[in-house]
Amino acid sequence: MRNMILTFVMALAACARPTSAAGTQIHTPQVQDRGAQADDAEALEFDHLHTDLSNVLGDHVHGDRVDYAGLLEERAGLDQYTADLEQVTRGAFDGWSDDERFAFWVNAYNAYTLQIVIDNYPVKSIRDIRRGLTGVWDIKFIDLGELTATSARATISLNHIEHEILRKEYSDARVHAAVNCASVGCPPIAKAAFDAEHLDKQLDRQVRAWLADSARNRVDREGGRLEVSKIFDWFEEDFKRDAGSVAAWVKRYADDDTVAWLTSMEKVKVRHLDYSWKLNDLE
């Protein structure tokens, strides 16, 4: 009798699970209490955590553009990814290495940028997204405050991730080539999530691709100057901290011809190019 009851209960449970037409089980994201789900969250392996983001980027990033219309139609992977991020506990996060935490925050910044764009799509520029008088980068919509603040469940903004965490806690100017502001002027977003094992190479690759793009950075040999992204103006202190000057930082990652030219110059002038805030949408 006991076996019959157990079999009946298991059958009811199986029927309750949503399935596709082919009978495959469908994962339905649910908002879960972090305290109650601590064991499950801490069991998340770092690399597996970011698989959904890599899939999203691989499907919807094309060169230096993003297919936002396609992403909006197929947003389940992105929404699942941010839901998984929000299940990470402080205990799990503190157990990660510095590289894992750094990669986590870069990935989070990029994912939530994509999410807020498609939540408001279509827009001509990310700067058109506002909440009342609050600009897009100061909107507190990211439910990761438990990993940064003493008050559990506090929401944070994109600006908080970039300036209070990535720039302040990790002090690596390469981050400016890794985070993406959804604009034409920004360094292109990577086609895969960042991970701890390959983080250094991934950051270097992003920087080298950014510097090699003449639409964003170039050399004016006749004028004897570097013509670089406005990012080098806004965050000059970061590049100076890492290399002494913008020119010295560029020299670390530039192609051989640019390095040779910089080496030959007694003094290098720097000019900052106009920055396009047009949405980096696939045209």
TIROMAR-490141 format. One record per residue (C-alpha): residue in three letters; x, y, z; residue number from 0. Coordinates in Angstrom, 2 decimals, padded with zeros to 5 digits, always signed. Layout:
<sites>
SITE:ALA:X:Y:Z:NUM $
...
</sites>
This chain:
<sites>
SITE:MET:+000.00:+000.00:+000.00:0 $
SITE:ARG:+002.79:+002.41:+000.94:1 $
SITE:ASN:+004.52:+001.78:-002.41:2 $
SITE:MET:+001.27:+002.45:-004.27:3 $
SITE:ILE:+000.81:+005.80:-002.50:4 $
SITE:LEU:+004.43:+006.80:-003.19:5 $
SITE:THR:+004.03:+005.92:-006.89:6 $
SITE:PHE:+000.82:+007.99:-007.07:7 $
SITE:VAL:+002.49:+011.05:-005.47:8 $
SITE:MET:+005.46:+010.84:-007.81:9 $
SITE:ALA:+003.13:+010.66:-010.80:10 $
SITE:LEU:+001.27:+013.76:-009.66:11 $
SITE:ALA:+004.56:+015.64:-009.24:12 $
SITE:ALA:+005.68:+014.69:-012.73:13 $
SITE:CYS:+002.39:+015.88:-014.21:14 $
SITE:ALA:+002.72:+019.21:-012.42:15 $
SITE:ARG:+006.00:+020.04:-014.17:16 $
SITE:PRO:+005.56:+022.21:-017.29:17 $
SITE:THR:+006.60:+020.43:-020.47:18 $
SITE:SER:+007.08:+021.30:-024.10:19 $
SITE:ALA:+005.09:+019.65:-026.88:20 $
SITE:ALA:+007.81:+017.03:-027.13:21 $
SITE:GLY:+007.54:+016.31:-023.44:22 $
SITE:THR:+010.86:+017.94:-022.45:23 $
SITE:GLN:+010.80:+019.59:-019.04:24 $
SITE:ILE:+010.88:+023.41:-019.19:25 $
SITE:HIS:+012.79:+025.34:-016.56:26 $
SITE:THR:+010.55:+028.04:-015.09:27 $
SITE:PRO:+012.56:+030.76:-013.27:28 $
SITE:GLN:+011.13:+031.61:-009.85:29 $
SITE:VAL:+011.99:+034.30:-007.34:30 $
SITE:GLN:+013.42:+032.45:-004.38:31 $
SITE:ASP:+014.27:+033.49:-000.87:32 $
SITE:ARG:+018.06:+033.76:-000.59:33 $
SITE:GLY:+018.21:+032.51:+002.95:34 $
SITE:ALA:+016.08:+029.47:+002.18:35 $
SITE:GLN:+018.06:+028.70:-000.98:36 $
SITE:ALA:+021.56:+029.32:+000.43:37 $
SITE:ASP:+022.72:+025.75:-000.08:38 $
SITE:ASP:+021.59:+025.68:-003.71:39 $
SITE:ALA:+023.12:+029.09:-004.47:40 $
SITE:GLU:+026.45:+028.24:-002.89:41 $
SITE:ALA:+026.54:+025.07:-004.95:42 $
SITE:LEU:+026.52:+027.09:-008.18:43 $
SITE:GLU:+029.85:+026.66:-009.91:44 $
SITE:PHE:+031.30:+029.89:-011.21:45 $
SITE:ASP:+031.89:+028.76:-014.79:46 $
SITE:HIS:+028.46:+027.17:-015.14:47 $
SITE:LEU:+026.85:+030.33:-013.76:48 $
SITE:HIS:+027.88:+032.35:-016.83:49 $
SITE:THR:+026.96:+029.84:-019.54:50 $
SITE:ASP:+023.63:+031.52:-020.32:51 $
SITE:LEU:+025.33:+034.88:-020.88:52 $
SITE:SER:+027.85:+033.34:-023.29:53 $
SITE:ASN:+024.96:+031.82:-025.23:54 $
SITE:VAL:+023.13:+035.16:-025.36:55 $
SITE:LEU:+026.21:+037.05:-026.53:56 $
SITE:GLY:+027.12:+034.39:-029.08:57 $
SITE:ASP:+023.64:+034.55:-030.59:58 $
SITE:HIS:+023.06:+038.30:-030.60:59 $
SITE:VAL:+026.42:+040.10:-030.84:60 $
SITE:HIS:+027.50:+040.75:-034.42:61 $
SITE:GLY:+030.82:+042.55:-034.75:62 $
SITE:ASP:+030.48:+045.78:-032.78:63 $
SITE:ARG:+026.66:+045.70:-032.83:64 $
SITE:VAL:+023.92:+043.95:-030.85:65 $
SITE:ASP:+020.73:+042.53:-032.30:66 $
SITE:TYR:+018.43:+044.02:-029.67:67 $
SITE:ALA:+015.25:+043.20:-031.59:68 $
SITE:GLY:+016.26:+039.54:-031.75:69 $
SITE:LEU:+017.31:+039.57:-028.11:70 $
SITE:LEU:+013.96:+041.02:-027.10:71 $
SITE:GLU:+012.18:+038.19:-028.87:72 $
SITE:GLU:+014.47:+035.58:-027.35:73 $
SITE:ARG:+015.11:+037.10:-023.94:74 $
SITE:ALA:+014.59:+033.97:-021.82:75 $
SITE:GLY:+018.32:+033.19:-021.65:76 $
SITE:LEU:+019.23:+036.70:-020.50:77 $
SITE:ASP:+016.45:+036.78:-017.93:78 $
SITE:GLN:+017.50:+033.37:-016.63:79 $
SITE:TYR:+021.08:+034.57:-016.33:80 $
SITE:THR:+020.25:+037.66:-014.27:81 $
SITE:ALA:+017.89:+035.55:-012.13:82 $
SITE:ASP:+020.79:+033.16:-011.44:83 $
SITE:LEU:+023.09:+036.05:-010.53:84 $
SITE:GLU:+020.55:+037.19:-007.98:85 $
SITE:GLN:+020.61:+033.79:-006.28:86 $
SITE:VAL:+024.33:+034.00:-005.49:87 $
SITE:THR:+024.80:+034.33:-001.74:88 $
SITE:ARG:+027.40:+036.40:+000.04:89 $
SITE:GLY:+028.95:+033.19:+001.31:90 $
SITE:ALA:+029.38:+031.79:-002.18:91 $
SITE:PHE:+030.67:+035.10:-003.52:92 $
SITE:ASP:+033.25:+035.48:-000.74:93 $
SITE:GLY:+034.55:+032.00:-001.52:94 $
SITE:TRP:+035.47:+032.96:-005.07:95 $
SITE:SER:+038.88:+034.19:-006.19:96 $
SITE:ASP:+039.52:+037.85:-007.07:97 $
SITE:ASP:+039.44:+036.97:-010.77:98 $
SITE:GLU:+036.10:+035.21:-010.38:99 $
SITE:ARG:+034.61:+038.20:-008.59:100 $
SITE:PHE:+036.04:+040.63:-011.14:101 $
SITE:ALA:+034.61:+038.60:-014.02:102 $
SITE:PHE:+031.29:+038.30:-012.19:103 $
SITE:TRP:+030.87:+042.07:-011.96:104 $
SITE:VAL:+031.92:+042.72:-015.58:105 $
SITE:ASN:+029.44:+040.08:-016.75:106 $
SITE:ALA:+026.74:+041.50:-014.49:107 $
SITE:TYR:+027.29:+045.03:-015.80:108 $
SITE:ASN:+027.01:+043.91:-019.40:109 $
SITE:ALA:+024.01:+041.67:-018.79:110 $
SITE:TYR:+021.99:+044.28:-016.93:111 $
SITE:THR:+022.87:+046.88:-019.58:112 $
SITE:LEU:+021.43:+044.58:-022.23:113 $
SITE:GLN:+018.41:+043.94:-020.05:114 $
SITE:ILE:+017.53:+047.58:-019.41:115 $
SITE:VAL:+017.87:+048.34:-023.12:116 $
SITE:ILE:+015.47:+045.61:-024.22:117 $
SITE:ASP:+013.11:+046.53:-021.37:118 $
SITE:ASN:+012.80:+049.94:-023.04:119 $
SITE:TYR:+013.38:+049.00:-026.68:120 $
SITE:PRO:+013.22:+050.62:-029.17:121 $
SITE:VAL:+015.35:+053.59:-028.13:122 $
SITE:LYS:+017.79:+055.70:-030.13:123 $
SITE:SER:+020.25:+055.97:-027.25:124 $
SITE:ILE:+020.66:+054.35:-023.87:125 $
SITE:ARG:+020.71:+057.87:-022.46:126 $
SITE:ASP:+017.03:+058.17:-023.42:127 $
SITE:ILE:+016.19:+055.64:-020.70:128 $
SITE:ARG:+015.23:+057.39:-017.49:129 $
SITE:ARG:+013.19:+056.84:-014.36:130 $
SITE:GLY:+011.77:+060.25:-013.57:131 $
SITE:LEU:+014.75:+062.54:-013.13:132 $
SITE:THR:+017.16:+059.63:-012.67:133 $
SITE:GLY:+019.41:+058.77:-015.59:134 $
SITE:VAL:+019.85:+055.21:-016.76:135 $
SITE:TRP:+023.17:+054.60:-014.99:136 $
SITE:ASP:+021.81:+055.68:-011.61:137 $
SITE:ILE:+018.59:+053.67:-011.70:138 $
SITE:LYS:+018.70:+051.14:-008.86:139 $
SITE:PHE:+017.24:+048.08:-010.55:140 $
SITE:ILE:+019.96:+045.46:-009.99:141 $
SITE:ASP:+019.16:+043.07:-007.15:142 $
SITE:LEU:+022.75:+042.31:-006.13:143 $
SITE:GLY:+023.05:+044.61:-003.15:144 $
SITE:GLU:+023.56:+041.70:-000.77:145 $
SITE:LEU:+026.97:+041.18:-002.34:146 $
SITE:THR:+028.04:+044.78:-001.71:147 $
SITE:ALA:+025.99:+046.29:+001.11:148 $
SITE:THR:+025.07:+045.48:+004.69:149 $
SITE:SER:+021.35:+045.74:+004.00:150 $
SITE:ALA:+020.16:+042.51:+002.39:151 $
SITE:ARG:+018.20:+042.78:-000.86:152 $
SITE:ALA:+019.34:+046.37:-001.50:153 $
SITE:THR:+019.28:+047.22:-005.19:154 $
SITE:ILE:+022.20:+048.90:-006.92:155 $
SITE:SER:+022.83:+050.76:-010.17:156 $
SITE:LEU:+025.12:+050.31:-013.17:157 $
SITE:ASN:+027.16:+053.25:-011.93:158 $
SITE:HIS:+027.62:+051.52:-008.58:159 $
SITE:ILE:+029.01:+048.42:-010.28:160 $
SITE:GLU:+031.37:+050.38:-012.51:161 $
SITE:HIS:+032.65:+053.07:-010.16:162 $
SITE:GLU:+032.24:+051.71:-006.64:163 $
SITE:ILE:+033.15:+048.10:-007.37:164 $
SITE:LEU:+035.08:+047.52:-010.60:165 $
SITE:ARG:+037.14:+050.71:-010.66:166 $
SITE:LYS:+037.59:+051.08:-006.92:167 $
SITE:GLU:+038.08:+047.49:-005.76:168 $
SITE:TYR:+039.97:+045.97:-008.68:169 $
SITE:SER:+041.98:+048.91:-010.10:170 $
SITE:ASP:+042.54:+047.63:-013.63:171 $
SITE:ALA:+042.04:+050.15:-016.45:172 $
SITE:ARG:+041.39:+047.31:-018.89:173 $
SITE:VAL:+037.89:+047.22:-017.45:174 $
SITE:HIS:+037.03:+050.18:-019.69:175 $
SITE:ALA:+037.38:+047.89:-022.72:176 $
SITE:ALA:+035.33:+045.14:-021.05:177 $
SITE:VAL:+032.18:+046.89:-019.82:178 $
SITE:ASN:+029.79:+048.02:-022.52:179 $
SITE:CYS:+027.54:+051.09:-022.41:180 $
SITE:ALA:+025.35:+050.02:-025.36:181 $
SITE:SER:+026.64:+052.86:-027.53:182 $
SITE:VAL:+028.47:+053.13:-030.87:183 $
SITE:GLY:+031.33:+055.00:-029.22:184 $
SITE:CYS:+031.89:+052.28:-026.63:185 $
SITE:PRO:+034.38:+049.44:-027.08:186 $
SITE:PRO:+032.49:+046.50:-028.65:187 $
SITE:ILE:+030.96:+044.01:-026.25:188 $
SITE:ALA:+032.64:+040.60:-026.13:189 $
SITE:LYS:+030.90:+037.63:-027.76:190 $
SITE:ALA:+031.34:+035.49:-024.64:191 $
SITE:ALA:+031.17:+035.93:-020.89:192 $
SITE:PHE:+034.39:+036.61:-018.98:193 $
SITE:ASP:+035.75:+033.79:-016.82:194 $
SITE:ALA:+038.47:+033.51:-014.23:195 $
SITE:GLU:+040.65:+031.00:-016.08:196 $
SITE:HIS:+041.03:+033.18:-019.17:197 $
SITE:LEU:+040.36:+036.62:-017.66:198 $
SITE:ASP:+043.77:+038.16:-018.30:199 $
SITE:LYS:+043.81:+037.04:-021.93:200 $
SITE:GLN:+040.21:+038.11:-022.44:201 $
SITE:LEU:+040.90:+041.60:-021.09:202 $
SITE:ASP:+044.02:+041.93:-023.24:203 $
SITE:ARG:+042.09:+040.80:-026.30:204 $
SITE:GLN:+039.35:+043.34:-025.68:205 $
SITE:VAL:+041.87:+046.16:-025.27:206 $
SITE:ARG:+043.86:+045.23:-028.38:207 $
SITE:ALA:+040.71:+045.01:-030.51:208 $
SITE:TRP:+039.53:+048.37:-029.18:209 $
SITE:LEU:+042.84:+050.11:-029.89:210 $
SITE:ALA:+043.10:+048.54:-033.35:211 $
SITE:ASP:+039.71:+049.98:-034.36:212 $
SITE:SER:+040.51:+053.22:-036.22:213 $
SITE:ALA:+036.94:+054.46:-035.76:214 $
SITE:ARG:+037.59:+054.62:-032.01:215 $
SITE:ASN:+041.38:+055.03:-031.68:216 $
SITE:ARG:+044.06:+055.95:-034.22:217 $
SITE:VAL:+047.41:+057.64:-034.79:218 $
SITE:ASP:+047.84:+060.97:-036.57:219 $
SITE:ARG:+051.48:+060.69:-037.59:220 $
SITE:GLU:+051.60:+064.00:-039.42:221 $
SITE:GLY:+050.16:+065.82:-036.43:222 $
SITE:GLY:+052.30:+063.80:-034.02:223 $
SITE:ARG:+049.41:+062.80:-031.84:224 $
SITE:LEU:+047.23:+059.97:-030.63:225 $
SITE:GLU:+043.56:+060.38:-031.46:226 $
SITE:VAL:+041.77:+058.28:-028.88:227 $
SITE:SER:+038.37:+057.58:-027.41:228 $
SITE:LYS:+036.83:+060.07:-025.02:229 $
SITE:ILE:+037.05:+057.27:-022.46:230 $
SITE:PHE:+040.74:+058.12:-022.09:231 $
SITE:ASP:+039.69:+061.61:-021.04:232 $
SITE:TRP:+036.89:+060.63:-018.67:233 $
SITE:PHE:+039.00:+058.03:-016.88:234 $
SITE:GLU:+042.50:+059.42:-017.41:235 $
SITE:GLU:+043.37:+058.84:-013.78:236 $
SITE:ASP:+042.90:+055.07:-014.22:237 $
SITE:PHE:+045.27:+054.88:-017.20:238 $
SITE:LYS:+047.84:+057.08:-015.48:239 $
SITE:ARG:+047.65:+054.93:-012.35:240 $
SITE:ASP:+048.40:+051.78:-014.37:241 $
SITE:ALA:+051.03:+053.09:-016.77:242 $
SITE:GLY:+051.98:+056.67:-015.94:243 $
SITE:SER:+050.23:+058.24:-018.92:244 $
SITE:VAL:+047.60:+057.51:-021.57:245 $
SITE:ALA:+050.29:+057.14:-024.23:246 $
SITE:ALA:+052.27:+054.68:-022.09:247 $
SITE:TRP:+049.14:+052.63:-021.45:248 $
SITE:VAL:+048.28:+052.52:-025.15:249 $
SITE:LYS:+051.84:+051.45:-025.91:250 $
SITE:ARG:+051.38:+048.32:-023.79:251 $
SITE:TYR:+048.59:+046.97:-026.00:252 $
SITE:ALA:+048.92:+048.66:-029.40:253 $
SITE:ASP:+050.05:+046.97:-032.63:254 $
SITE:ASP:+053.75:+046.86:-033.53:255 $
SITE:ASP:+053.62:+049.88:-035.86:256 $
SITE:THR:+051.98:+052.06:-033.25:257 $
SITE:VAL:+054.42:+050.91:-030.58:258 $
SITE:ALA:+057.35:+051.76:-032.86:259 $
SITE:TRP:+055.90:+055.19:-033.59:260 $
SITE:LEU:+055.26:+055.92:-029.91:261 $
SITE:THR:+058.81:+054.82:-029.07:262 $
SITE:SER:+060.23:+057.21:-031.69:263 $
SITE:MET:+058.26:+060.20:-030.40:264 $
SITE:GLU:+059.89:+062.45:-027.85:265 $
SITE:LYS:+056.50:+063.83:-026.85:266 $
SITE:VAL:+053.06:+062.59:-027.82:267 $
SITE:LYS:+050.03:+064.83:-027.95:268 $
SITE:VAL:+046.65:+063.28:-027.20:269 $
SITE:ARG:+043.39:+064.32:-028.85:270 $
SITE:HIS:+040.05:+062.90:-027.74:271 $
SITE:LEU:+037.60:+061.91:-030.46:272 $
SITE:ASP:+033.90:+062.72:-030.38:273 $
SITE:TYR:+031.87:+060.03:-028.67:274 $
SITE:SER:+028.71:+058.63:-030.24:275 $
SITE:TRP:+025.91:+057.79:-027.82:276 $
SITE:LYS:+023.81:+056.26:-030.58:277 $
SITE:LEU:+022.56:+052.81:-029.60:278 $
SITE:ASN:+024.91:+050.10:-030.88:279 $
SITE:ASP:+021.94:+048.41:-032.52:280 $
SITE:LEU:+022.24:+046.01:-035.42:281 $
SITE:GLU:+021.22:+047.89:-038.55:282 $
</sites>
